Amino acid sequence: MRFLFVMDPVAAIDIDADSTFVMMLESQSRGHRVDWALMASLALDGGVPKAKAQRLELRRVRGDHFSEGPLEAVRLDDYDAIFMRKDPPFDVDFHLATLVLDQTDRMKTVLVNEPAGLRDFNEKLAAFMWAEFMPPSMATADRERIRAFLAEHGECIVKPLLNAGGEGIIRLGRDDKNTGSVLDLLTGFGRRMIEVQKFVPEVSQGDKRIILVDGEAIGAINRVPAADDNRANMHVGGRAEKVGLSERDRAIVQALGPELRRRGLVLVGLDVIGGFLTEVNVTSPTGLQELARFDGVKGEKQLIDWVEARRATLSHKT
């Protein structure tokens, strides 16, 4: 088969941590052709979705992990599967890229994840669909509402809705004298919606990332924040460790799984802190390499199995 990965530059990959890298390695090991393209190369030519892509050969060698062929003009419909793996933030350019991907013929090409699902599932706001599993939370641009929420709940986390990797996340106390400045900055003086969420002190014990493939949990990792940080994201100093799934985790997965599957959100990372759902990560969820190291579970294998099976189903239909 022929696969396309829409992603950030291949040269910048951390081969020991990047989930896209092991997806591509797994695909290559099965004999599939692996191409990559920058999101900015996507285009609509009349009604035909296109891109400029390069063929890859990959290897787990630090400093020499890939070779690439010449840049080629390609039609997206010529691929058996397209993986949208551009890292957040979710911005206007990302939104427009999903609209181009939406023009791909679903009778020929499997998309991971579905463009409409990527547009509809803001990674913070989507969790509100299952508010019963969340800590007390609010999304608003109204600074007075946020102040009232702080007065009611005490210590809270405030965070932008379009960033990722812990960027812009700030912890505020009930009487924090920085509150006014922080809210002005994050809301753009009341013009931009943010999320405010009651602080869950169990974050010191870890922020659990539950990885789902087609609505089913394949495992989890725990991300423990550094002693001097509230954020557990690994690229800002969080430490990954082995963890299992609790009954509460399984209840969350059971509640979310069918809707994620219905929307074509095949690879998803749920963030759970102290038993509370905080985010539903769909853009380019990571954690596959850590899961393999801790539990021996190769999520990339299960994902490519699913893609191959899905593509085979399309072949039978045509």
Protein Blocks (a to p, Z undefined) as FASTA:
>chain_A
ZZddddddfklpcfklpmklmmmmmmmmnopacddddfklgccehjaccddddddddddd
ehiabccdddddddfklpfbdcdfbdcdddfklmmmmmmmmmpcfklbccdddfklmmmm
cfklmmmmmmmlpccddddfbfklmmmmmmmnopaddddfkbghhioiacddfklcklmm
mmmmmnonoiaccddddddfklmnopcddddeehiafbdcdddddfkbcbfbfknopacd
dddddfklmmmmmmmmmmmmmnopabccdddeehiafbdcfklgghjlmmmmmnopafkl
mmmmmmmmmmmmmmmmZZ
